[in-house]
Amino acid sequence: MCPAMADPALRDVMPLDLRPLMQPRSIAIIGASQRMSRATRVVRNLQSFGYRGRIFPINPKYDEVLGLPCFRDLASTPEPAESVVVGIPAEQVPAVLGAAVDNGVRAAVVLSSGFAEAGAVGQARQAELERLSAERGLLICGPNCYGVYNIRLGAATFSADLAEVRAGHVAIVSQSGGFSHAIAEHLMRQRAVGLSYIVSCGNQAGVGVEDYVDFLIDDEDTAVIGVFVEGFKRPERLRAVAARARARRKPIVALKVGRSENARQAMLAHTGSLAGAPEIVEAVLKQSGIVQVSSISEMIDTLALMSMAGGYARKGWRLAVLSGLGGECGNLSDVADRVGMELPPLAASTVEALRGFMPDFANPRNPLDGTGAMYENPEIFPRVIDVLLRDEAIDVLAFNTRVNVPPASGWAPARNYTETLCKAVRSGTDRLVLCFNSFAAGDLDQEVVRPLAEAGIPFLEGSETTLLALRNLRAYRTFMDRPDAGPAKTTAAGRSLGPSGVLSGGEAMRLLRECGIPVAETRPAEDAEQAVRAAEALGYPVVLKIDSPDIAHKSDVGGVRLGCADATTVRDGVRAMLDEVRRRAPAARFEGVLVQRMLAGGTEMIVGVKRDPGFGPAILCGFGGIFVELLRDVAVRVPPLDRAEALAMIGELRGVALLRGARGRPPADVDALADILVGVARLAETHASSLRALDINPLVVLEQGRGAVAVDWLIEVGE
C-alpha cells in the first residue's frame, strides 16, 4: 500500500507513489466480456498498444475474452494483479475494491459512474471509496473516468478509442474523460504533438489532479503538462506542486472551469466537484506560475507551442507576421492589440530588401502581406523568409497559411512553403518560428504539419488563439525569470480573535493598528453629548457612523452622517441617525456611534480578505466606496504577499490611471497602498483560522507622500 495514502498525517504533505497506477506491472480488468463494453475496450487497448505486462480479464461468465484466459475472480489469477480496472455497476464497486485490496492490489481505475455526481446514494458510495483510499492506501483513479494511458509502456488502463498514438513529451490530466480523449487525439492526429500520458481522473475519490501533476513533474518523458480541472481535491498542495514544477522547468497549462454559477452546478452534476471561489483559484494559479487558458482551443495551441519552443532562448517577443491574405494582416493587427503582443515596424534595411524583389504594389510592413505574387512566383517566399529572419527587430516569426487537407486534384502551396521553412530553421536561427491557420476548419494536411513538427515548428489554429498561446509562453518565461521565493509556506493558524461575529469598532481598530494599517482618527461615543465632546477633541468637520456588530453596510440603513461642522449638527445628526437606523434595522444591537475626523480628497479604495475553504485566505484590492459592487474592478492574491506582488496587484486594476494621476489629478500614494496590502496579508496569515472576512472600505489613498488611511471597516471572525 502507498504509505502516504494510508497515513492521514502524511497524505497532505508527502507525494504519493503513483507507480502502481501509472506504470502497472500487471493489470486485471473486472467486468471484461465478449461484447465491446468499457472494460473490454481496456483489454483491446492493452493488446493493441503493446503492453508487455500480464493481462487478466475477470468475469465468472466467460473462459476467454479477446483470446486471453478469463478468470472467475481476483483470487483465481496466477499472480496478484498490481492494478485493476473496474467496469461494473456502481453498487458493486466498493465491495469488489475491498476484496481487491485483500488480494494485494495496489491501484484501481474505476470506470463506473453513479458516485458523487449521482445524488445522495452516489455520494455515499463515493465516501466508501474515499475511505478505502485513505484507510487502506488504495490508489484510486476515478470513479466516473476513462482511466490512465502510459503511452511509452502501452499501459492503457484507458477506456476510449484512439485511432492514432504518438509518443512524446506532453501529458494530459483531465477530470473530464471526453476532454482527455479529445485533446489528446487532436494533438496527436492533427498537430503531430506526441504525448507521454493521458489521465482522466473523474471524481477524484482517491488520487487528485495535484497528485498526478506531482508524479509527472518527476517523469523524465514529460516536459509540458496540460490540465483540465473542475475542482481541486487537495488545493493546499497545489502551490507546493507548482513550485516543484518551476524547479524542474516544466510548464503547467490549466483550464479551470467553474466561474459562472451555471458552470458550478454543471460540475456538481458531472463529477461532484466544488469549484472554489474563481477569483481566488485564479490568483493561486497566477502566483504559482501555472498558465491559465480560457478555452480548449487555447489550451491545445498553447500545449503545441510549448512542446516545441523549448530551444527558444531569446528574451524578446517582438512578433512579425507573414500572410498571403491582406485581410488577415488587418485582423492580426487587431488581435495583437487586444492580447498585448508587439508588432514592431520592420527595420529600414528589411523594408529596402523586400522592395528589391517584391512587386511594386506590395507594402512592406508588419504584418506583411506577401500578396498573390507569393503564390505565383516560387522565388519570393524563400527570399521573404530569409530577409525576415535576419531582421534584428524580430524575435518571433509567424507564417499564416491555410493547411487543410486539399482535394485529390487540389492546389496545396503550403507543402512547398513547408520545405522552405524547415530548411531555414534547420540551417540555424535563434528566432521562434511557427505557422498558423486563420481559423480552425477540418482536418489538417499532415504532409505539412508533420514535417513542420519534425523541424520544431508548431502549427496552431486560429489567429486569436495563436497570439494567446504566444502571450502565455511569454508570461511563463517572464515568471521563470523572476527570482524564486521558494515553496509557499503553509499558513499558520495564528491566535484566536475571539467568539464568532463582527468585531466592534474599537476591537477592529486595535487589530488593524497592530498590523501597521493606519486608521482615521476615530472616537467612540454612547450618546449625542459624548459625540460632541469627541468631535471638539478631533476638530470639525467630522463624520458620524453607527457602531453595531449587526450592521455590515452602514450607509444602507442611514448609519452615516457626513460633514458635521459644529456641535449642533453633531447632536442633531446623532439623534436623527439613531432614529433612522432603529427604524430600518430594528433587530440590530447598538454600541453607540463612532466620531471620525473627516478626510478631504484622496481616492477611495477597498482592501479586504476573503476566505476560501480550500485555498485559505485571499487578499483583494480594488476601487472602493459605495459603488464597489457595481465597478467590480478588483485584483486578488493569496498570502504570502511581498511589496512587488502588491504593486503588481495595483497595476492590474482597470482604473489604475486614476492612481497614477489622470485629468489633472495628482498621483496617489501607491507605495502606501502597497504597504497596507502587505500588512493585511500578514494579518490574514497570522489569523488564518479565525478571520472569516475583512473589508476596509473605503481606504482613502491620499496624494503621493501623504499615505493612506482606513476610514471604514468590517471584520468578521469565527473558527
Secondary structure, DSSP 8 states (H G I E B T S, - for coil): --HHHH-HHHHTTS----HHHHS-SEEEEET--SS--HHHHHHHHHHHTT--SEEEEE-TT-SEETTEE-BSSGGGSSS--SEEEE-S-GGGHHHHHHHHHHTT--EEEE----STTSHHHHHHHHHHHHHHHHHH--EEE-SSS-EEEETTTTEEEE-S--S---EEEEEEEES-HHHHHHHHHHHHHTS---EEEEEE-TT-SSS-HHHHHHHHHT-TT-SEEEEEES--SSGGGHHHHHHHHHHTT--EEEEE---SHHHHHHHHHHH------HHHHHHHHHHTT-EE-SSHHHHHHHHHHHHH-TT---S---EEEEES-HHHHHHHHHHHHHHT-------HHHHHHHHTTS-TT----SSEE-TTHHHH-TTHHHHHHHHHHT-TT-SEEEEE---B---TT---HHHHHHHHHHHHHHT--SSEEEEEESS--S-B-HHHHHHHHHTT--EEE-HHHHHHHHHHHHHHHHHHHS----S-----------SSEE--HHHHHHHHHHTT--B--EEEESSHHHHHHHHHHH-SSEEEEE--TT-S-GGGGT-EEEEE-SHHHHHHHHHHHHHHHHHH-TT-----EEEEE---S-EEEEEEEEEETTTEEEEEEEE-STTHHHH--EEEE-SS--HHHHHHHHHHSTTHHHHH--TT---B-HHHHHHHHHHHHHHHHHTTTTEEEEEEEEEEE-BTTS-EEE--EEEEE--
